[in-house]
Amino acid sequence: MAAMATAVAALRRRGGLFRWRARAPAGCVRSAAQAAAGLQDYDLLVIGGGSGGLACAKEAAQLGRNVAVVDYVDPSPRGTRWGLGGTCVNVGCIPKKLMHQAALLGSMIRDACHYGWEVAEPVPHDWKKMAEAVQNYVKSLNWGHLMQLRDKKVKYFNIKASFVNEHTIRGVTNGGKETLISADQIVIATGGRPKYPMHIEGALEYGITSDDIFWLKESPGKTLVVGASYVALECAGFLAGLGLDSTVMMRSIPLRGFDQQMASLVTEHMAAHGTRFLRGCTPLCVRKLPDSRLQVTWKDHASGREDTGTFDTVLWAIGRVPETASLNLEKAGVSVNPSSQKIPVDARETTSVPHIYAIGDVAEGRPELTPTAILAGKLLARRLFGKSSVLMDYDNVPTTVFTPLEYGCVGLSEEEAVARHGEEHIEVYHAYYKPLEFTVAERDASQCYIKMVCLREPPQPVVGLHFLGPSAGEVMQGFALGIKCGASYAQLMQTVGIHPTCAEEVAKLHISKRSGQDPTVTGC
């Protein structure tokens, strides 16, 4: 195989592969040198079958190019496997939102009696039934992605890829069979995987991550979630919402990178509704007890003391690492940030090698969000093959954290706005509000809160919007368009709200933090 790779590299250096494609239409018999090398050659090769990679591949195929996708999922340390579609489809957005919805339904069932529904208490939850339904839906998405690639005539290889040179990768199947694939343009879209704290005794042997939680056949039971990321809070939130004992252990602040006032309200709501928080604590070791439960020892940094607790499951949610280590990027000349292991790219998603690109979570400085990877992939394909020059705009990307009380945002946090523009140039309008749906059921609305961060100079352009409440994602999507288009506070105040909704509260914001007035909304 090494000799074959050398022959392919030599052929490419002489330009033979490019000359062959230039004079031979698609589907013609390949040159003898290529056939001898066992090489499969494409216009575009996408490494990674997640949302961004698939979007790029399908767009290029629609533009008439010969495209291949290679994708391979190493099982998690727990042994969890999944199919085509990447993190979002299999172990991220999709199963997370469905389990979040399951938890919300539990809250609605408790509300129902206030609205006249006769619901027998208690209402038990069947994890196994929920998990099977969620997993079956995910599998249907895996199949759907395969069919879409087939329909668009994109060649799919279920192989683990590593670079041989700047135009060629070697792919190895689960059974050890090797394939060489070459392409004019290559896109790296391999995403990332959850971190394990390898320095903690028992972490790898006994813990799980978000790669596993959605594929458990049985309930995780009493669960310790270690981490303060959105993944940690979302998982702890839906577990508590399903009636499970849920504890979050945080070393420092929650939702780093998000607006910290909003992050505090998120955790306050979770704490008030069943989630326990161990703040300023770090785990020291995990041991398995004779009854198969897990004993966790941790250090409380405020007191300096050690403490222990017993759990059925320990879920690590301490961050993610990009999938670059096994790609042999050095053989292609692709630079990697040694500290983050991510791939630096320019505004055109180009790496240090002009015909190799990186999109999505694996690229340095990009939001780790599915929709940004999808749009970046489509725009990249159009630039490569569709005579487009449109670049991905990473400013004002909206997102939502699907905690029990959802948090949606777009633009700058209050901290970022102050750091960028100065406190004297910022005006923050805010309000606490009570969703109408909460009134009859007498639900707690203490943390339902909105704030709009504006520049102070008229017409006060909106630079950030933060919404904590029901259906935050649905609310934020429309406002994100307005802010993307340069909406000002003055324009929003001229926008008629839809009554009665939570979203209309955004169009009614009139109290500034600077004024010191009570921001609690009363009446209609």
N, C-alpha and C positions, 0 to 999 in steps of 0.2 A: 504493500500500500504506500510506503514511503517513496519507493521508486516511481510509482504511478503519479503521486503528488508532484514529484520533481519534474516529471515529464510534462504535466499539465502547466506547471509554473513556467517552464521554459517555452512552451507553446504560446502562452499568454504574453510573455516578454517579447516574443517575435511578432506579436499581433495576429497570430494565426487564427485565434478564435474569433476576433472581431471581423477579420476579412471574410471568414467562412460565413458568418451570419449575414454580412452585408450582401453577399451574392446568392445566398440560399434562402428561399422563402420558408416560413414556418411549416414544419411537417416534413421537410426534405430529409434524406438520409444524411447523417452527420459525416464529417471527414473521417478518414481512416485513423488519424492520430487521436481524434476524440474518442472514437469507438474503442480503440485499443486501451485508452486510459479509463474507460468506463464512465466518462464524464457526462453529466446532464447539465445543459447550459440554458440560462434564462436571461431575459431582460432585467428582471427584478427578482431578488431573493429576499424574503422577509423572515428573519429569525425571531420566532415568538408568535404564538397563536392567541394572544390576548386581544382586547378590544382595539387597541391602536394598530397592532400589526395586521389584524384581519381587515380593518377599515382601509388601510393603505393598500393591501394586496387586492382587495375587491375593486377599489377605485382604479388602480393601474390596469387591472384586467378589463374593466369597462372601457378604458382608453385604448384597448386593442393590443396590450402588451402580453408577452409570455411570462407568467408569474408563478413562483413557487413559494409555499409557506412551509417552514419546518418548525415543529413544536414537540416538546417532550417535557413531561412533568416528573421530576424525581419525587418519589413518595416522601411524605413527611417522616420525621423520626418515629412517629406513632404508626406509620404505615398507610396513611390516608392517601388515596389516589383520586384523580378526577380526569375529565376529558377536555376537549378543545374549548377554548373560550377565555382562558386566563383567569386571573384572580377575581375580577368583578363577577363573572358569571358563576364561578364554582365555589369560591371561598371568600367572597367579599360582598359587594353591593346587593346582589340579588338575594341570596339566602339571608343576609343580614336584614334587609328590608322586610322580607316575608316573616321572619321571626319577630321583628319589631312590631309588625302588624298583628301577629298572634297575641303579643303582650297588650297592645292597645285594645284588642277585642275583649280581653279580660277586664279592662277598665270600663269599657262600654257595658259589659254584662252587669257590673256592679252599679252602673248608672241607671240601668234599665228599670229597676223597680221604682225609681223616683218618677219615671215617665209612665207608670201604670202597667208595666210588664210584670207578670208574676213569674219570677225566676227562683227556683228552689236553691237554697244555700246549703252547703258550699257547692261551688261549681268546680269540679276537678279538671286538671289539664293533663292530657295524654301526650307526653313528649314524643313517644315512639310514633304515634299517628301523625303528629305535625312534621317530624323529621322526615318520615317517608314521603309525605306529600311534597315537601320542599325539595327533597333530593330527586324525586321523580321529575319535578318541573325543571330542575337544573339539567338533568340528563336529556330532557327534550330540547333544551337550548344547545347542548353539545351536538346533538344530532342535526339540529337546524343549521348550525354553523358549518358542519360538514357538507350538508346539501347545498348551502349557498356557495361554498367554494367550488363544488362540482358543477353547479349551474353556470357559474361564471368562468369555468374552465381554468381554475387555479389549481395547480398541482399541490397536493398536500402530502407531506412526509412526516410520519410520527417517528422522528429520530432526534437524538441529542447532538447538537451541532458544536463544532469547534473549528476555528480558522486554520487553514493550511497556508494560505497566503492572502494577499489583499483582494483577490477576486474569487477565492475558492474556499469552501468549507467541507469538512468531513463529517458525515452523519453516521451515528451508530444506533441501531435499533436495540430494543430491549433484549433481543436474542443474540446480539453481538455482530449482526451483519452490517458491513460498512458501505457507504455510498458517498461518492464525490459529486458536489454540486457547485457549479460556477455561475456567476452572473455579472453583468455590466455594473449594476447598481445593487447595493445591499443595505437593508434597513435592519437595525438591531432594535427589537421591541420585546425584550425578555422579561421586563418587569422586575419584581422583587419578591422576597419571601420573608416571613417573620424571623426576628432574632431570638435566639436562646441565650440566656446568661450563662455561658459555659463555665464561668468561674464559681458558680453556685453548685454545691454538692446536691445531686439528685434532680437538678433542673431538667436535664435532657431525658433522664430515665423515667421520670414520673410526671413531667408537665406536658401540657398540650399548648397549641396556639390557635389562632384563627384559621389555620389550615385544617384543623380537626373539629372544632366545635360544631360546625354546621353538618358534619357527617357522622356525628355520634348516633348510634342506634338507640341507646338508652340515655335517660336523663343524667346530666352531669351532677345533679344533687347540689350539696352545699359547695359553693365555688369561691375560690380566691382568685381575683383578677389582679395581676401585677402590672402596673403601668398607669399612665395618666393621659394617654393618647385618645383620640376619638374612637379608635378601635376598642380600647379598654372600656371606655364609658358606655359605648353602644352595647357591647356584649354584656356588661354588668347590668345595664338598664333593662334589656329584654329578659335576662334571666330572672331579675327581681320581679318584673312584670308578669312572668309565668308562675310566680309563687315560690321561686327557689330562694334559698338563703344566699345572698350575694354580698361579697366584700371586695372593695377596691383598695389596694395598697399603692400609695403614691409616694415617691421619693421627694418630689418637689411640686411644681404647679400643674394644675390640670389644663389640658388643651393648649399647650405651648404653641405660640404662633397665632392663636386666635385672640380676640378681644378679651381681656382678662376680667372685666366686669361681667360680661356675658358668661364666661367660663365659670365664675363663682356662682352665678345664679343657676346654671345647669347642675352643678354638684349640690347646691342647697336643695334644689327640688328633688334630686335623687335621694339625698339623705333623709328628706322628710317623707319619702315614699318607699322606704324599706331597704335602701342600699347602705351598708356600713362602710365608712371610710377610715382607713388607717393612714394618716398623713405624716409625712416626714419619716417614713419607715422604709427599710430595705430588707429583703429576705437574705438570710444567711445560709440556710440549707433546707432541703426537703427530704424527709425520710418516710418510708412506707411502713406502716404498722401491721401487726399480725392480722388485723381485721380488714386489711387492704386500704384503709383510709390513709390519708397523707398528713403527716405532722410537719408543719412549717415553723421554723424558727426565724425571727426577724429582729432587727435592731431599731429601736425608737431613738432617733437622733436628738430629739429634744431632751429626753431624760437620760440618754446614754444606756438605758437598760435593754436587756433582751427579753423577748416574750415568745410564746408559742401558741399555736392554734391548730385545730384539726379540721381537715376539709376532705371532701370526696374528690374534688378536681382542683388543680392549679392551672390557670390559664395565663401564659406569658403574652403580654401585649406591650412590649417595651420598645417597639420600633421595627423597622424593616431594613433589609439589606438588598442591594441590587443584584440581579443574577448575571454577574459578569465573570466570576472567578474561573468558570470552566470553559469559557469561550476562546481561550488562547489568543486574546486580542493583540498581544505583542507580535504575533506572527503576521498580523495584518497591518501593524504599525498604528493601531488605534490607541490613543492616549486615554488613561484612566486617572481620575483623582485618587491618589493613594490613600487618603483619609476616608473618603466616602465610598470609594469603589464605583462611583458613578462616572459616566462618560461625558466630558465637557463637549458642548455643541455650540454652534453659532446660531444666529437668528434664522438660518435656513435649515436648522437641525443637522448640519454637517459636522462630522467628527474631525479629527486631525487628518483623516484620509478623505480626499475630495469626493470620492464616489461611495463612501460609507456613511450612513446616517444613523441617528439614534433618536427615538421618540418615547414618550411615556415615562414611567417611573424610573427607568434605567438612565435617563438623561439628566445631567446636572442642572439644577436650578429650575426644574419644571414642576408644576403642581402635580402631586400624586393623585390625580383624579381621572376617572375613566373618560368623561366627555372631552377633556382637553386632549387626551391621547388620541381619541377617535378623530377629532377635527384636525389635529396636527398631522395625523396619518393621511387623511384625505387631501389636505392642502399640499403635503409633500409629494404625493403621487401626481397631483395636477401640475406642480412645478416641474417635476421630472419628465412627464409625458404628455401634459395637456397644454403646454405653452402658457401656463399661468405664472404670475409673479407674486401672488398673494401669500403673505407670511402669516403665521399663527400669531395672534395677539394675546399675550398672556396677562394683560391687565384686566382688572375688574371681572375676574372669573368667579361666578357664584358657587356656593356649595352649601350643604346642609349636614349637620351632625344629627343622626337619628337616635338621640337619647329619648327617654320617655316623654319629656317636654322638648320638642325639636328646636334646634338652633340653626337658623339660616342666616347667611351673611354674603355680602358682596362688597368689594373695595377694601378700604383701609380700616384697620381697627382704630379705636380712639388713640391708643398709644402710638401707633404708626403715624397717624395724622399729626399729632403733636410733635413727634420727632422730625417729621418731614417739613412741616409748615410753621411750627411754633405755636404755643398755646394761645397767644394773643390773636392769632389769625384763624382760629378754629371756633366754630359755634356748634354745639351739640344739642339737638332737640330730642326729648325723650318722654316716655310715658309708660306707666304701669296700667294695665287694662285687664278686664275680666271677659273672657269669651262668653257669649250668650249661652253656648252649650254647657258651660260649667254652672250656670245659675241654678236651674231647677235641681240638678244633682248635688248642689252644694259642694262642688269640688274646689279644692284650694287653687287659687290663681295668684298666689303671692309672688311667683317668679315670672309671670307673663309680662314681658317687657320689650319695648322697642326703643332703639335710638338711631338717630340719623346724624352722621358726622358731615358737616358742611364747612366750606371756606366762609369766612365771616364777611368778606367783601361782596356786596350785592352784584349779581342776583343769587349769591350763595350756592355755587355748584356743590352738588352732593358728591362726596369722596368716599363715603362708606355708609352702609345700611345694615343694621343688625336686628334680627327678629327672633324672639323666643316665645314659642307658643305652638298650638296645634297646626299641623299641615304647613310647617315653616317652608319646606321646599317648594310647595305649590305657590305660596305667597311670594317667595323671593324670585321666582323665575321671571315674572313679568316686570318687577321693579328692576331686575338686573338689566333688562333691555333698555329701560329708560336711563339708567345710570351709565350704561355703555354709550348711549347716544348723547351724554353730557347734560342730563337733567339737572335742574337747579331746584333749590328749596321753593323759590317763587312759583315755578311751574307745578311742583307737586301740590302746593297749596291751592292751585286752580284746578286740580284734578278731582272729579267727583267720585267719592267712595261708593262702593257697593254695599248696601245696608240690608240686613245686619251681617257683617263679616268681621273676622279678625283683621283682614288685609286693609280694610278701610281705616283702621287706626293709624296706619302709616300716613295717609293723606290728611290726618287731623292733628298731626304733631305741631304743637305751638308753644310749648314750654321749653325754654332753654335751661341747661344746667347752670349757666352763668347767672340766670335770674334768681336762682335759689327757691323758686316756687315749688309747691307740692306737685309732682308729676302724675298723681293718681287720677285716672279718668273716672268721671262719675256721670251717670245717666247716658242718654243717647248722643 
